[in-house]
Amino acid sequence: MAPTDDFQVNYENLLKLGYAVVDIRYKDYDVLQDSQKLIIGKVDNDRDEFYAMMLKQYTGNDFKPNEVYEIWTNILKHKINMSSMLNRDIAIKVAALDYFETVYLQK
């Protein structure tokens, strides 16, 4: 089973509560058995635009509103897969850029 086979996040419900998934960590903590941990942050303003702004900041590109959650999920999965291959946690920005260059643009 790949590290991201069962990965799902309900972004809309989290945003309604004022939170967003800002990152995912690989093997940073021994508290839980899972090899991945979501990093959740408080979002006070611009909740509807949060992920679009994150993608713009990390990749320099704008994406269609209907694909933002899917792209963000794919970036998180990509980060875990890259981290697993390297056996260390990598930066979310590195994962976002690599996903954009090697996967998204190749579609």
C-alpha positions, 0 to 999 in steps of 0.5 A: 500500500502506498503512503497516500492510498487512504488520504482524504481531507474535507477542506470545506468543513475545515474552512467553515470551522476556520482551519486549513491544512497548510502542510503534511509532515513525514516521520517527524513525530513518534507520538502516532503510528501513522507516517504522515501528520497533517499540519492544521493552521487557523485561517481568520480571513479570506477562507474561500481564497486560502488554498488558491492563494497558497498555490499562487504563492508556491507555484506562481500560478493561478488555478481554476476554483474547481480544481484547487482542492484536488491540486492541493491534495495532490501536492500533499500526496506528492510531498509524502511520496517524495519524502518517503523516497528520500526518507526525510521530510521535504518542504511543502514548497519543494513538493508544490513546485515539483508537482507543478513541473513534473505532474501537472504540466505533463497532463 
